[in-house]
Amino acid sequence: MSKFVVNLDEPQSESVKPQESSNEPKKRRGCGRILGILGIISLIFFAHWRNRRLFLLAER
């Protein structure tokens, strides 16, 4: 699963790099913050989903 997450992050960082030269840094910082928040939410959701699955397996 960790490989899958890394592969998702690589194209996003590549697409942000060309914007750095054309747009002002403020916009890039905002994009980074949004991506960071989304990453944290996805990590929390994935951990919660994994724990739920483990609990369901333990009940059976």
Secondary structure, 3 states (H helix, E strand, C coil): CHHHHHHHHHHHHHHHHHHHHHCCHHHHHHHHHHHHHHHHHHHHHHHHHHHHHHHHHHHC
